[in-house]
């Protein structure tokens, strides 16, 4: 499949405009993402329609806590990524080519509305580098009344993002740090494009943000203050998921302590209405009204709406931006 968002240069060179890397690719080579290849002067998507993973997941697993709580969603993933995080949790498919299978469009759509699924989640590896396929499938799904969910690192240029957003119903965006050096040294990217993605996406679709908390790397009180305050300046109602780090891929630091996560949550709650801790068993991740603290959504294994009616808190009448 010929890629979108690139230009042809002299001597069969091409320049990709999908993500902020802006790779200039000579014939026979691939970009940083490893899935966009210059073949005789044409940029080709190598992972179009190629799946490494698929499953029915609870929507909370994305994680999305304010988007149809308790529902199932059919999740699909391919291979490749345009970042190279030292702590990558899915490095087997993100950082190297894996065994794949192809599934017909109609079968994906059928699976997306089976077993109580509300639609399709593009996840597991970085979905934005499968841009052509996600764009194609999300339009088909939208026509069938299915929801489209993007679980992404947010490392995409503004123009392709704007073209995709009308078909995306919810995004979980991974904001890894508020320090550009963290992005450069640990993720091989940069911070500002991710901030721009969050700012733009929040105007058009439901957005939740994940931050993997790694001790001594991005866990300082100062950084958590900056993170939460920046999100609040967009919308203090955006849910923030502070998730526990476990050693993975190239990073062998000790797992994040529980008290570090709870301290970060306490700081973030000074700015934001909804802060959750992820990757920790048995913690209270119910959703409470920011005005009266009435229980809105109860979570054990999944989500159950308990205190919302007509998009308002049943106790105090506070208007809520929670889709269900």
C-alpha positions, 0 to 999 in steps of 0.5 A: 500500500502506498503511504500517505503524507510523503513527498518524492525527492530527486534520485528516488529519495522520499521524505515522510511527513507523517510524524515529527521525525520527518525521515528522508529515506533513500531507496530500499531503506525504511524510516525510524518507524521501520514500517514505511519503506522507499521502494523505487521512489515510492513510500510503501506502508509495510504493515498495512492490514498486518496484525500481530495481536487481537483480543476483546478487552475491557475499555478500562484496559486501554485505559479509558475510564470515562468512555463507556465504562464496563464495555468491551472493545475489539483491539487490534495491533500491528508492528513498529513504532516511531519512538524507541523507549528504553522501557517499552512494554510491548517491545517484541512487536514495537521494536522488531518485526513479528509474525503477522496475519491478515484479516478481511475488513468485513471480518474486523467490522464483524468482530468489532460489533460482536460479544458486546464490543462497542467498536475497534481499538487501535493499540498494542504497538503505535497505531499512528504509523499504521496511518493508512490502515487506521484511516481506512478502517476507522472510516468504515467502522464509523459508517457501521456505527462503531466506536474508534479508539486510538491508544497512542504515543501522540507522536504525529504531525498536525495535518494527518492528525486533523484528517484522522480525528473526525473518525476517532471517538476516544484517545488515550495519549501517552505523555511520558514526561514533561522533560524534553531530555527524557524524550530525547535520551530515553524515548528517542523523540521530543516532547513538543509534538506530543503536547500539540497532539493533546491540545488538538485532540482534546478539541475534537474527541474524548481524551485521557492521558497516561503517564508511566511513573519511573522513579528518579526519571520522571517522578519528582514532585516538581515534574508531577506539578508541571504535568498536572498543571499543564493538563489542567490548563487545557481541561481539569476534567481530563482523566490522568492515569499514573501507571506503575513502571515495571522493568522491561526491554532495556530499562532494568530500574526497580519497579515504582514504589506504591508510595511514589504513585500515591504521592504523585496522585495527591499532587496531581489532584491539586490540579485535576478532577480525576486522577487514577493509579494503574498497574496496581492491584486492589487500589480504589479507582472508582470515579467520584464527583469532583463537586460532592464526592458522590460515587459515579462509577464503581470499578472492581474488574470493570466499570459500573455506572452508579451515580450518573443520570442524564450526564449529571451527578445524581447527588448534586447535579454537577454536569459531567463529561463522561460518555456511557 
